[in-house]
Amino acid sequence: MSSAPVAAIILAAGQGTRMKSDLPKVLHEACGRPMALWVVRAAQEAGADRIVTVIGNGADLVRESLSSEPLEFVEQTERLGTAHATQQATPLLGDFQGSVLVLAGDTPLLSGATLASLVKQQQESGAKCVLATFSLDDPTGYGRILRDGEGKVTGIVEHKDASEEQRAIKEVNPAVYCFDGPTLFRLLPQVKNDNAQGEYYLPDVISMIASEGAGLDAVHFDDADEFLGVNDRWQLAAAAGKLNQRILKSHAMNGVHIVDPHSTWIGGNVQIGAGTTILPGCFLQGKVVMGQDNMIGPHCFIRDAQIGNGCHVFMSHMNQCRITDEVRVGPFANIRPKALLEDRVKVGNYVEVKNATLHEDVSVSHLTYLGDAEIGARTNIGAGTITCNYDGFNKHITKIGQDTFVGSNSTLVAPLNIGDEAMVAAGSVVNRDVPDGAMTIGRGKQEIKEEWFKTWRKRKLEQQSTEKGR
């Protein structure tokens, strides 16, 4: 195979009116990534060293959203067709000596392997263009592939410009091309707009190459799904579903047990170690990095989280947080941003943790809020404990030492320091620091009122009698 360089042009200027959204079409997400980013990844996997993205609608937002990628941008100020859009890359790639992929930014299912096969065919054959094709029983809307009596590709005709005979052709053009760079940029200025739409069509370059006899080739693919273009939200849902199944299969092949692929969603940036089981109803998105031998689910939402080894997260929500090894979370726990749960921590039902560090072997089993806090190793937090971290103006820190016991229904008013091996009696309101080894009791004195129930019942009966007499 030739070692010629590879570039890619991604057409991402379209308005996408059928999406019925203010967001540019190519920025709508499928499995946690904008559609355009899936195309960028495929081009990179195919060996593209330079990627030029043609932007138009929402140009500034597209540029900003993809700013972390090594991309070059050009703007198409008028939407005059695919050849016109491709031509906008001329100032950047006009002198490029190599293969140039031209791709649509709304085809998130394209794989790097498919694009690599087109590059390989173009470079080994010396063809001036290699295009992908596939066949459909109902090819409505697609450009048709035209071949001569020997089966050679002679051109492409758009659906709107096709004759009835041409519309009967099943082989279609998904608009995925690999050009010889110099040939592409030589022919682009020659494209005319004498068609039903008055636009400059990139497939016309294919016809020019065929008429020159300069070398035109095609690779037919059996998987039509890979070329699915997204024009509306229903097509976006379909593409996301297919992407998700591809992602799930990849994890399964790497040793992850996906119990129910039909109810599990995993984003494209998620990493999962072997031996982990994902139970039904789980949704993992963003930058999730998970170790080995975990049990996740059922019914968990996890985004931008780090999870160690041997953890069990059960019917819970985790976002922008980290747990280390052998941690137990749930059910119905909410682990919020900047929370850190160290080894063997247990966070049980209806517990919320935010911007707090729970050191190893801490137990928080029920009905608790820990915000802006640090909890020492082996400390037990009783049910109903609340850290009062906000005074209406500022957030304050609660620090609790090691081997401390906080009784149920305690209210801890920050800023507060509770020492090691200390004890907070159940029902206490604590707003003063507690030294090491001490116990604090901060609750009202209990009173006993004899015969109170008889008095209460008499008043209740009198009330009921009055109400019946009305």
C-alpha positions as CSV (number, residue, x, y, z in Angstrom):
1,M,0.0,0.0,0.0
2,S,1.2,3.5,-0.8
3,S,2.4,5.7,2.0
4,A,0.7,8.8,0.5
5,P,-0.8,11.1,3.1
6,V,-4.5,11.2,3.8
7,A,-6.7,14.2,4.5
8,A,-10.4,14.5,5.1
9,I,-13.0,17.1,4.3
10,I,-16.1,16.9,6.5
11,L,-19.2,18.8,5.2
12,A,-20.9,20.3,8.3
13,A,-22.5,23.5,7.1
14,G,-26.1,22.3,6.6
15,Q,-29.0,23.9,8.5
16,G,-30.9,20.7,9.3
17,T,-34.3,22.3,9.3
18,R,-36.0,18.9,9.8
19,M,-34.3,18.6,13.2
20,K,-36.5,21.5,14.3
21,S,-33.8,22.7,16.6
22,D,-31.7,25.9,17.1
23,L,-28.7,23.6,17.6
24,P,-26.7,22.9,14.3
25,K,-27.6,19.5,13.0
26,V,-24.0,18.0,13.2
27,L,-23.9,18.9,17.0
28,H,-26.8,16.7,17.9
29,E,-25.5,13.9,20.0
30,A,-25.6,10.2,19.4
31,C,-24.3,8.0,22.3
32,G,-22.7,10.9,24.0
33,R,-20.9,12.5,21.1
34,P,-21.9,15.1,18.5
35,M,-22.5,13.4,15.2
36,A,-19.7,15.4,13.6
37,L,-17.3,14.0,16.2
38,W,-18.1,10.4,15.2
39,V,-17.2,11.3,11.7
40,V,-13.9,12.9,12.8
41,R,-13.0,9.8,14.8
42,A,-13.7,7.6,11.8
43,A,-11.5,9.8,9.6
44,Q,-8.7,9.7,12.2
45,E,-8.9,5.9,12.4
46,A,-8.6,5.8,8.6
47,G,-5.3,7.6,8.8
48,A,-6.3,11.2,8.1
49,D,-3.6,13.5,9.3
50,R,-5.4,16.7,8.3
51,I,-9.2,17.2,8.7
52,V,-10.9,20.2,7.3
53,T,-14.4,20.9,8.5
54,V,-16.6,23.0,6.4
55,I,-19.0,24.9,8.6
56,G,-21.9,27.3,8.0
57,N,-25.0,27.2,10.0
58,G,-24.1,27.9,13.6
59,A,-20.4,28.2,12.6
60,D,-19.1,29.7,15.8
61,L,-20.9,27.1,17.9
62,V,-19.6,24.2,15.8
63,R,-16.1,25.5,15.9
64,E,-16.3,25.9,19.7
65,S,-17.8,22.5,20.2
66,L,-15.1,20.8,18.2
67,S,-12.3,23.1,19.4
68,S,-10.6,20.3,21.4
69,E,-10.0,18.3,18.2
70,P,-7.0,18.9,15.8
71,L,-9.3,20.3,13.0
72,E,-9.0,23.1,10.5
73,F,-12.2,25.1,9.7
74,V,-13.4,26.9,6.6
75,E,-16.8,28.6,6.3
76,Q,-19.4,28.2,3.5
77,T,-21.3,31.4,3.7
78,E,-23.8,30.4,1.0
79,R,-25.3,26.9,0.8
80,L,-24.8,26.2,-2.9
81,G,-24.4,22.4,-2.9
82,T,-21.8,19.8,-1.9
83,A,-19.3,20.6,-4.6
84,H,-19.4,24.3,-3.6
85,A,-18.9,23.2,0.1
86,T,-16.0,21.0,-0.8
87,Q,-14.4,23.8,-2.8
88,Q,-14.2,25.9,0.3
89,A,-11.3,23.7,1.4
90,T,-9.2,24.7,-1.6
91,P,-7.1,27.4,0.3
92,L,-6.1,24.7,2.8
93,L,-5.8,21.6,0.7
94,G,-5.5,22.8,-2.9
95,D,-1.8,21.7,-3.0
96,F,-2.3,18.5,-1.0
97,Q,-0.6,15.6,-2.6
98,G,-2.4,12.5,-1.3
99,S,-5.8,10.9,-0.8
100,V,-8.7,13.2,0.3
101,L,-11.8,11.7,1.9
102,V,-15.0,13.8,1.5
103,L,-17.6,12.9,4.2
104,A,-20.9,14.2,5.4
105,G,-21.0,15.4,9.0
106,D,-24.3,13.8,9.7
107,T,-23.2,10.1,9.2
108,P,-22.2,9.0,12.7
109,L,-22.2,5.3,11.9
110,L,-19.3,5.5,9.5
111,S,-16.5,3.3,10.7
112,G,-12.7,3.9,10.4
113,A,-12.4,0.4,8.8
114,T,-14.7,1.3,6.0
115,L,-12.9,4.6,5.2
116,A,-9.6,2.8,5.4
117,S,-10.7,0.3,2.8
118,L,-11.6,3.2,0.5
119,V,-8.2,4.8,1.0
120,K,-6.4,1.5,0.4
121,Q,-8.3,0.9,-2.8
122,Q,-7.7,4.4,-4.1
123,Q,-4.0,4.3,-3.3
124,E,-3.3,0.7,-4.6
125,S,-5.3,1.1,-7.8
126,G,-4.3,4.6,-8.6
127,A,-7.9,5.6,-9.2
128,K,-8.7,9.3,-9.2
129,C,-11.8,8.5,-7.1
130,V,-13.1,5.5,-5.2
131,L,-16.7,5.8,-3.9
132,A,-18.7,3.7,-1.5
133,T,-21.9,2.2,-2.7
134,F,-24.7,0.0,-1.2
135,S,-28.0,-1.3,-2.4
136,L,-31.5,-0.6,-1.1
137,D,-34.9,-2.1,-2.0
138,D,-36.3,1.4,-1.7
139,P,-33.6,3.9,-2.7
140,T,-35.9,6.9,-2.7
141,G,-34.0,10.1,-2.0
142,Y,-30.5,8.7,-2.8
143,G,-28.4,9.4,-5.9
144,R,-28.2,6.4,-8.2
145,I,-25.0,4.8,-9.4
146,L,-24.7,4.7,-13.2
147,R,-22.7,1.9,-14.8
148,D,-21.9,1.0,-18.4
149,G,-22.4,-2.4,-20.0
150,E,-19.1,-3.6,-18.5
151,G,-20.1,-2.7,-15.0
152,K,-17.8,0.3,-14.7
153,V,-19.1,3.3,-12.9
154,T,-19.8,6.2,-15.3
155,G,-21.5,8.7,-12.9
156,I,-24.1,9.5,-10.3
157,V,-27.5,11.0,-10.9
158,E,-29.4,12.7,-8.0
159,H,-32.8,11.4,-7.2
160,K,-34.5,14.6,-8.2
161,D,-32.8,14.7,-11.6
162,A,-33.1,11.0,-12.3
163,S,-35.4,9.5,-15.1
164,E,-37.9,6.8,-14.3
165,E,-35.4,4.2,-15.6
166,Q,-32.6,5.6,-13.5
167,R,-34.8,5.7,-10.4
168,A,-35.3,1.9,-10.7
169,I,-31.6,1.4,-10.0
170,K,-31.1,-0.1,-6.5
171,E,-27.4,0.7,-6.1
172,V,-27.0,4.1,-4.4
173,N,-24.5,6.8,-3.5
174,P,-24.1,7.4,0.3
175,A,-21.8,10.4,-0.5
176,V,-18.6,8.8,0.9
177,Y,-15.7,9.4,-1.4
178,C,-11.9,9.0,-1.5
179,F,-10.3,11.3,-4.2
180,D,-6.9,11.9,-5.5
181,G,-6.3,15.3,-4.1
182,P,-4.9,17.1,-7.1
183,T,-7.6,15.7,-9.4
184,L,-10.4,16.8,-7.0
185,F,-9.3,20.4,-6.7
186,R,-8.6,20.7,-10.4
187,L,-12.1,19.6,-11.3
188,L,-14.2,21.4,-8.6
189,P,-14.1,24.8,-10.4
190,Q,-15.6,23.1,-13.5
191,V,-18.8,21.9,-11.8
192,K,-22.0,23.6,-13.2
193,N,-25.3,24.2,-11.5
194,D,-27.5,23.3,-14.4
195,N,-29.8,20.9,-12.5
196,A,-33.3,21.0,-10.9
197,Q,-31.9,22.5,-7.6
198,G,-29.6,25.0,-9.2
199,E,-26.8,23.7,-7.0
200,Y,-23.2,22.5,-7.5
201,Y,-23.2,18.8,-7.0
202,L,-20.0,16.9,-5.9
203,P,-21.1,13.8,-7.9
204,D,-20.6,15.8,-11.0
205,V,-16.9,15.5,-10.3
206,I,-17.4,11.7,-10.5
207,S,-18.9,12.1,-14.0
208,M,-16.0,14.2,-15.1
209,I,-13.4,11.7,-13.9
210,A,-15.3,8.9,-15.7
211,S,-15.5,11.0,-18.9
212,E,-11.7,11.6,-18.7
213,G,-11.1,7.9,-18.4
214,A,-8.8,8.9,-15.5
215,G,-9.7,6.0,-13.2
216,L,-12.9,5.6,-11.3
217,D,-13.7,2.8,-8.9
218,A,-16.3,1.8,-6.4
219,V,-16.5,-0.5,-3.3
220,H,-19.9,-2.0,-2.7
221,F,-20.7,-2.5,1.0
222,D,-23.4,-4.9,2.3
223,D,-24.0,-3.0,5.6
224,A,-26.3,-0.1,4.5
225,D,-26.7,0.9,8.2
226,E,-23.2,2.3,8.3
227,F,-24.1,5.0,5.7
228,L,-27.3,6.1,7.5
229,G,-27.6,9.9,7.2
230,V,-29.5,11.8,9.9
231,N,-31.9,14.4,8.8
232,D,-34.5,14.4,11.6
233,R,-34.8,13.3,15.2
234,W,-36.3,9.9,14.4
235,Q,-33.3,9.1,12.2
236,L,-31.0,10.4,15.0
237,A,-32.7,7.9,17.4
238,A,-32.2,5.1,14.9
239,A,-28.6,5.9,14.4
240,A,-28.0,6.2,18.1
241,G,-29.6,2.8,18.7
242,K,-27.3,1.2,16.1
243,L,-24.2,2.9,17.5
244,N,-25.2,1.8,21.0
245,Q,-25.4,-1.9,19.9
246,R,-22.0,-1.5,18.3
247,I,-20.5,-0.1,21.5
248,L,-22.1,-2.8,23.7
249,K,-20.8,-5.6,21.4
250,S,-17.3,-4.1,21.7
251,H,-17.4,-4.1,25.5
252,A,-18.8,-7.6,25.5
253,M,-16.0,-8.8,23.3
254,N,-13.6,-7.3,25.8
255,G,-15.0,-9.3,28.8
256,V,-17.9,-7.1,30.0
257,H,-21.1,-8.9,30.7
258,I,-24.0,-6.9,29.2
259,V,-27.1,-8.7,30.7
260,D,-29.7,-6.9,28.5
261,P,-28.4,-5.1,25.4
262,H,-31.9,-3.8,24.7
263,S,-32.1,-1.7,27.9
264,T,-28.5,-0.6,28.3
265,W,-26.9,2.5,26.9
266,I,-23.2,3.2,26.9
267,G,-21.5,6.2,25.4
268,G,-18.6,6.3,23.1
269,N,-16.1,7.6,25.7
270,V,-16.8,4.9,28.4
271,Q,-14.1,2.5,29.4
272,I,-15.0,-0.7,31.3
273,G,-12.7,-3.3,32.7
274,A,-13.1,-7.0,32.1
275,G,-15.2,-9.0,34.5
276,T,-17.7,-6.2,35.1
277,T,-21.4,-6.9,34.8
278,I,-23.8,-4.3,33.6
279,L,-27.4,-5.1,34.7
280,P,-30.5,-3.9,32.8
281,G,-31.6,-0.3,32.8
282,C,-28.2,1.4,33.0
283,F,-27.2,4.6,31.2
284,L,-23.4,5.4,31.1
285,Q,-22.4,8.6,29.4
286,G,-19.5,11.0,29.2
287,K,-16.0,10.2,30.4
288,V,-16.6,7.1,32.5
289,V,-13.6,5.1,33.5
290,M,-14.4,1.8,35.3
291,G,-12.1,-0.9,36.6
292,Q,-12.6,-4.7,36.7
293,D,-15.1,-7.0,38.4
294,N,-17.7,-4.4,39.2
295,M,-21.5,-4.9,39.4
296,I,-23.4,-2.0,38.0
297,G,-27.2,-1.8,38.1
298,P,-29.9,-2.4,37.6
299,H,-31.2,1.1,36.8
300,C,-28.1,3.4,37.2
301,F,-27.3,6.7,35.6
302,I,-23.5,7.3,35.6
303,R,-21.8,10.3,33.9
304,D,-18.2,11.5,33.9
305,A,-17.3,9.2,36.8
306,Q,-14.3,7.1,37.9
307,I,-15.0,3.7,39.4
308,G,-12.4,1.4,40.8
309,N,-12.4,-2.4,41.0
310,G,-14.9,-4.7,42.8
311,C,-17.6,-2.0,43.3
312,H,-21.4,-2.4,43.4
313,V,-23.5,0.5,42.3
314,F,-27.2,-0.4,42.7
315,M,-30.1,1.8,41.4
316,S,-28.2,5.1,41.9
317,H,-27.1,8.3,40.2
318,M,-23.4,9.2,39.9
319,N,-22.1,12.4,38.2
320,Q,-18.6,13.8,38.1
321,C,-17.3,11.8,41.0
322,R,-14.9,9.1,41.9
323,I,-15.1,5.9,43.9
324,T,-12.1,3.6,44.5
325,D,-12.2,-0.1,45.2
326,E,-14.9,-2.3,46.8
327,V,-17.3,0.6,47.3
328,R,-21.0,-0.1,47.8
329,V,-23.5,2.6,46.5
330,G,-27.3,2.4,46.7
331,P,-30.0,1.8,46.2
332,F,-31.3,5.3,45.5
333,A,-28.1,7.1,46.3
334,N,-27.0,10.4,44.6
335,I,-23.2,10.8,44.3
336,R,-22.7,14.3,43.0
337,P,-19.8,16.4,41.6
338,K,-16.5,16.3,43.5
339,A,-17.4,13.4,45.7
340,L,-14.7,10.9,46.5
341,L,-15.6,7.6,48.1
342,E,-12.5,5.6,49.1
343,D,-12.0,1.9,49.6
344,R,-14.9,-0.1,51.1
345,V,-17.1,2.9,51.8
346,K,-20.8,2.1,52.0
347,V,-23.3,4.7,50.9
348,G,-26.8,3.3,51.2
349,N,-30.4,4.2,50.3
350,Y,-31.4,7.9,50.0
351,V,-28.0,9.2,50.7
352,E,-26.6,12.3,48.8
353,V,-22.9,13.1,48.7
354,K,-21.6,16.3,47.1
355,N,-18.1,17.8,47.2
356,A,-17.2,15.5,50.0
357,T,-14.4,13.0,50.7
358,L,-15.4,9.8,52.6
359,H,-12.2,8.0,53.6
360,E,-11.9,4.2,53.7
361,D,-14.5,2.1,55.5
362,V,-16.9,4.9,56.2
363,S,-20.5,3.8,56.5
364,V,-23.4,6.1,55.6
365,S,-26.3,3.7,55.3
366,H,-29.5,5.7,55.2
367,L,-31.2,9.0,54.6
368,T,-28.3,11.4,54.8
369,Y,-26.9,14.5,53.1
370,L,-23.1,15.1,53.2
371,G,-22.1,18.2,51.4
372,D,-18.7,20.1,51.6
373,A,-17.4,17.6,54.1
374,E,-14.5,15.3,54.9
375,I,-15.3,12.1,56.9
376,G,-12.4,10.2,58.5
377,A,-11.8,6.5,58.1
378,R,-14.1,3.9,59.8
379,T,-16.6,6.6,60.9
380,N,-20.3,5.7,61.0
381,I,-22.9,8.3,60.0
382,G,-26.3,7.5,61.4
383,A,-29.6,7.8,59.5
384,G,-31.0,11.2,59.0
385,T,-27.7,13.1,59.4
386,I,-27.5,16.4,57.6
387,T,-24.4,18.7,57.1
388,C,-25.7,22.2,57.1
389,N,-23.1,23.7,54.7
390,Y,-24.8,26.8,53.4
391,D,-25.7,29.9,55.5
392,G,-27.4,31.8,52.7
393,F,-24.2,33.5,51.6
394,N,-21.3,31.0,51.6
395,K,-20.6,27.3,51.7
396,H,-18.8,25.9,54.8
397,I,-16.9,22.7,55.5
398,T,-17.7,20.0,58.0
399,K,-14.7,17.8,59.1
400,I,-15.3,14.6,61.0
401,G,-12.3,12.5,62.3
402,Q,-11.6,8.8,62.3
403,D,-13.5,6.1,64.2
404,T,-16.2,8.6,65.1
405,F,-19.9,7.7,65.6
406,V,-22.6,10.2,64.6
407,G,-26.0,9.2,65.9
408,S,-29.2,9.3,63.9
409,N,-31.1,12.5,63.1
410,S,-28.1,14.7,63.8
411,T,-27.7,18.2,62.3
412,L,-24.1,19.3,61.8
413,V,-23.9,23.1,61.3
414,A,-20.8,24.1,59.4
415,P,-18.1,25.3,59.8
416,L,-17.5,22.4,62.1
417,N,-14.7,20.1,63.3
418,I,-15.5,16.8,65.1
419,G,-12.5,15.0,66.3
420,D,-11.3,11.3,66.2
421,E,-13.1,8.7,68.2
422,A,-15.8,11.2,69.1
423,M,-19.6,10.6,69.5
424,V,-22.6,12.7,68.5
425,A,-25.7,11.7,70.4
426,A,-28.8,11.0,68.3
427,G,-31.0,14.0,67.6
428,S,-28.3,16.5,68.3
429,V,-27.8,19.9,66.7
430,V,-24.1,20.5,66.7
431,N,-22.6,23.9,66.0
432,R,-19.5,23.9,68.1
433,D,-16.3,21.8,67.6
434,V,-16.1,18.5,69.3
435,P,-12.6,17.4,70.6
436,D,-11.1,13.9,70.1
437,G,-12.7,11.2,72.3
438,A,-15.6,13.4,73.5
439,M,-19.3,13.0,73.2
440,T,-21.7,15.8,72.4
441,I,-25.4,16.0,73.1
442,G,-27.2,19.0,71.6
443,R,-30.9,18.5,72.0
444,G,-33.7,19.9,74.0
445,K,-34.5,18.4,77.5
446,Q,-37.2,15.8,77.3
447,E,-40.4,16.4,79.2
448,I,-43.1,13.9,80.4
449,K,-46.7,15.1,80.8
450,E,-48.8,12.6,82.7
451,E,-52.4,11.9,81.6
452,W,-51.8,14.0,78.4
453,F,-53.5,11.5,76.1
454,K,-56.8,11.6,78.0
455,T,-56.9,15.4,77.7
456,W,-56.0,15.2,74.0
457,R,-58.7,12.6,73.3
458,K,-61.4,14.6,75.1
459,R,-60.6,17.7,73.0
460,K,-60.6,15.5,69.8
461,L,-64.1,14.0,70.6
462,E,-65.5,17.5,71.3
463,Q,-64.2,18.7,68.0
464,Q,-65.7,15.8,66.1
465,S,-69.1,16.3,67.8
466,T,-69.2,20.0,66.9
467,E,-68.4,19.2,63.3
468,K,-71.2,16.6,63.1
469,G,-73.7,19.2,64.5
470,R,-73.1,21.7,61.7
